[in-house]
Every structure is written in C-alpha cells, then in structure tokens.
Amino acid sequence: MGYEYFIARRYLRSKRQLRFINIIMLVSVVGITVGVAALIIVLSVFNGFNSVVTNVLIGFDPHVRIEPVRGKSVAVSDTLLRMVASDPRVAAAAPYIASKALLITSHVNRVVLVKGVVDSTIDEVSGVKKSIVLGAFRFHDTPEEGGIVLGLALADRLGTMVGGEVSVVSPVGVDAMMTQFGQPLMRKCTVAGIYDSNNKDYDAHYAFISIESARQLFQFGNSYSGIEIRLHSIKDAEDVKEDLEAKLGGEYRISTWYDLHRDLYSVMRIERWSAYIILCLIVGVATFNVLGSLTMGVVEKRRDIGVLKAIGATRTSITRIFMFEGLLVGILGTAAGLLLGTVVCLLQQRYGLFPLDPTVYIIPAIPVELRWTDDLAVVLASMLLSTFASLYPARRAARLLPVDAIRWE
C-alpha cells in the first residue's frame, strides 16, 4: 500500500484535527456499526422464519409431486413407479388419490380435501404420521366402514374425537342426487387418529382415508391423482424435477415443494429484499457523515496536501490517501457491526432473548439463522457505500494546486 495507507491512518488518529471532525468520524463509525448489525440481525430473522415455514410445509407435503397435465386422474404403472424410485436421490415414491368431499357428523358438516394414501407407507413420503397426537395412523378398513385421520382443528370443528363416526360424502353422485334419480356415494368412517402439523390450514382442511376407500368413493378405477416423491435432500428437488420432465415429457406436471407454495415464498422474498434495501439506507446515511468529515478534513489538510504534491506526490497518491481514510472508517464500522450482529444472533439462538407467546405461535422465541452469504452481502454493501462516500473528497483533494495550497492560511 505504500506511504498512502500510513498517512491515511495517521490522519484518522490525528489529535491535531478539529474536534468537530473527530466527532463526525466517530458518529460515522457508530452509524455504520448500527446499520450493519441491524442488517445481519434482520436477515437472520428472515432466514429463521423461512426455515420454520419450510420445515412445517415439507413435513406435510412431498418434496416432488407428479400430476396429470389434463384431467384429475392418471394411470400409474409399476414401470413408472420403478423408474421414479430407481433415482438414487429418491427416498420413496407412492401414488395417492385426492378430491374434495363433504364430512358429516351429528354436529356439523365440512367440505375438506380428502386424500387417499397407504397407511403403512405414508411416513416414507410425508411427515404427517409423525404429527399424530391422538390415536394412530391406521385405517383398519372393513367392507362396511373405513378409518379416517383428521387434523386437530378439523376434528374440533366437527366435534369429534378418536373413535367417533364421520360420514364421507363424495361429489361424484351429487348430480344424480339433485335430480332425485340416485344417491351420492357415501362411506362411514371411524376416526382412527388426529394429527397436529403446526399449520392451521392443513389441520383444518385435510383428512386422510385409505387409498381403497378413496378409489371407491371418487370412482377412480385403476387411476390415481398422482405420485408423491420424498428425496434424501430437498436441495435436489429442482434437479429431480428437470430429470423427470425430460423423461416423462409433457403428459405430466412436475412440481417441487417450492412450486407448491410459490406465492408464499415470493412474498417472503419480496419482504426480505425490501428490508435489505431499507436497512442499507441506514448505512448510507452513516456514509454521508464520512463524506462530510472527509470534505472538512481536506479543507483542514490543504497545506499538507500542497507539501505532499510539492515533494512529488501524484494525484493518484493523494486520492488514495483520502480513499484509504474513508475505507478505514468503513472497515471499522463494518467489522464492529458484523461482530455485534453475530453476537446478538448467537445469544438469541442459545438463550431466546426475544420470546414469543407459545399460545399463539408454534415456536417459543424469534428464530434466527446465520448465513455466510448474508454476511458477505452486508459487508459488500457497506464497503461499497463507504467507497462512494470517500470518492468525492479524495478527488477534490487531488485537484488542489500545490502553490495555492501552500500559500493558504
């Protein structure tokens, strides 16, 4: 770096400098520290909530879903299932049947999405079996009646518990019933289990029955609604989707866990970027203080600049001196803010400094998750703003004529 860095460091620590300039420099460092720390903390909170939402969603939904492009059902052959399951990234794959239906109890009626699955393999493609809080995920179907698994919120609205009876009315026979020429397809089911997925939308609108009962109720024959796939790692979801699209062609629609909730994640991404841009303004305001203090420093050090130019310092060297001074302020503030933000996040992870009401939220405290990519983005933004703030006063200093600068005082 040469003598430019040495002079910049001496100027920054100089006691001969105007006290007012020193105060502005200190305010600049504090402002950058606060801005960087706020960015680190807010982005970590967004990461924490994103992870919580993702864990809840993928605990219920599959990682990849295969559905027909046209119609509501598709023939699923053993060859297709073997082809899907042969991928080393796939942990399990299973067909399912899903349709809306009317659930009737002696207290109330509810229209929900009824999903037909195989109870012995459901835990391989979904985490709903792990969410059972009452009873068990076992249907024990008989020719007369079957079993059904309800969400906690849905069971509460229906006024039923484990062992209670629920009638499932299929929409297939509704047209015939309206014309009084037939009866709707109906099946009595006994509540075998109740699950709590920590997602009120799922718990209030999803019910599970056996795939045989679903085929009978919804008249699917030998077809299915699609195939649900569980992967060893959700990071492979997009790659698996591309491979399946290449193999299966346009007859099937392939959706990843992200595609199933694209609107939600889009909103979260917009909020994240909005928070990043707004909080960068805090750092921007602090760097304006750097610009002001350096500009006043150039005025105060005018004679020094003239002497340096007279003994051979180039415009580039003078520019570097004041650029280095501004960058040192940025580095100090950024490093302090990065340390402060990281410490606050680590304390929140360990001790839960900012708790949440457990009766309202599914988590006991505000979640935080540190990511090195966020730290890098914050550091780059802070240093870029500091560089821009230092550019004008540095160029102004470089334009001073040595004769005019030495005569000044």
Protein Blocks (a to p, Z undefined) as FASTA:
>chain_A
ZZmlmmmmmmmmpmkbcfklmmmmmmmmmmmmmmmmmmmmmmmmmmmmmmmmmmmmmmmm
cfbdcddfedjbdcddfklmmmmmmpmkbmbdcdddddddddddfkbccddddddddfkl
mmmmocklmmpcghjadfkpafkbccddddfklmmmnopaehiacddddfklmmmmmnop
accdddddddfbdcdehiaklmmmcccddfklmmmmnonojacfbdcdddfblklmmmmm
mmmmmmnommbccddfklmmmmmmmmmmmmmmmmmmmmmmmmmmmmmmmmmmmmmmmmmm
mmmmmmmmmnopafklmmmmmmmmmmmmmmmmmmmmmmmmmmmmmmmmmnopaacdfklm
mcfbdcddddfklmmmmmmmmmmmmmmmmmmmmmmmmmpcfklmmmgZZ
